[in-house]
């Protein structure tokens, strides 16, 4: 699933237009993060609000790390 998830938001960048690819990648990431929160709620019995908070916080940390690494 990690490979599929990684490909899901990397493959749009094969599209020549940067902003179109970025928009599609953002939509894919949103769906992926929502799915993770739903799975945590459904199968791990985590309250949905808590699962969403964990996913959003984790996503923000990964985004911040990418910005710091990419900006250096």
C-alpha positions as CSV (number, residue, x, y, z in Angstrom):
1,X,0.0,0.0,0.0
2,X,2.9,2.3,0.6
3,X,4.1,1.9,-3.0
4,X,0.6,2.5,-4.4
5,X,0.2,5.6,-2.2
6,X,3.6,6.9,-3.3
7,X,2.8,6.4,-6.9
8,X,-0.6,7.9,-6.5
9,X,0.7,11.4,-5.7
10,X,3.9,11.1,-7.8
11,X,2.5,9.9,-11.1
12,X,0.5,13.2,-11.8
13,X,3.9,14.9,-12.3
14,X,4.2,13.0,-15.6
15,X,1.7,15.6,-16.8
16,X,3.7,18.4,-18.5
17,X,1.7,21.2,-16.9
18,X,3.0,21.8,-13.3
19,X,-0.2,23.3,-11.8
20,X,-2.5,20.6,-13.3
21,X,-0.2,17.9,-11.9
22,X,0.0,19.6,-8.5
23,X,-3.8,20.0,-8.3
24,X,-4.3,16.3,-9.1
25,X,-1.6,15.3,-6.6
26,X,-3.2,17.4,-3.9
27,X,-6.6,15.7,-4.5
28,X,-4.9,12.3,-4.4
29,X,-3.2,13.1,-1.1
30,X,-6.5,14.4,0.4
31,X,-8.2,11.1,-0.6
32,X,-5.3,9.1,0.8
33,X,-5.3,10.9,4.2
34,X,-9.1,10.7,4.5
35,X,-8.8,6.9,3.8
36,X,-6.2,6.5,6.5
37,X,-8.4,8.3,9.0
38,X,-11.4,6.2,8.0
39,X,-9.5,3.0,8.3
40,X,-8.3,4.0,11.8
41,X,-11.8,4.8,12.8
42,X,-13.4,1.7,11.3
43,X,-10.8,-1.0,12.1
44,X,-8.8,0.4,15.0
45,X,-11.7,1.9,16.8
46,X,-10.1,5.3,17.0
47,X,-12.6,8.1,17.3
48,X,-12.9,9.8,13.9
49,X,-12.0,13.3,15.2
50,X,-8.8,11.9,16.9
51,X,-7.9,9.9,13.8
52,X,-8.3,12.9,11.6
53,X,-6.2,15.0,14.0
54,X,-3.4,12.4,14.0
55,X,-3.5,12.2,10.2
56,X,-3.5,16.0,9.7
57,X,-0.7,16.5,12.2
58,X,1.3,13.7,10.6
59,X,0.7,15.1,7.2
60,X,1.7,18.6,8.3
61,X,5.0,17.3,9.8
62,X,5.8,15.4,6.6
63,X,5.0,18.5,4.5
64,X,7.2,20.7,6.8
65,X,10.1,18.2,6.5
66,X,9.8,18.3,2.7
67,X,9.8,22.1,2.7
68,X,12.9,22.2,4.9
69,X,14.7,19.5,2.9
70,X,13.7,21.0,-0.5
71,X,14.6,24.5,0.5
72,X,18.1,23.7,1.7
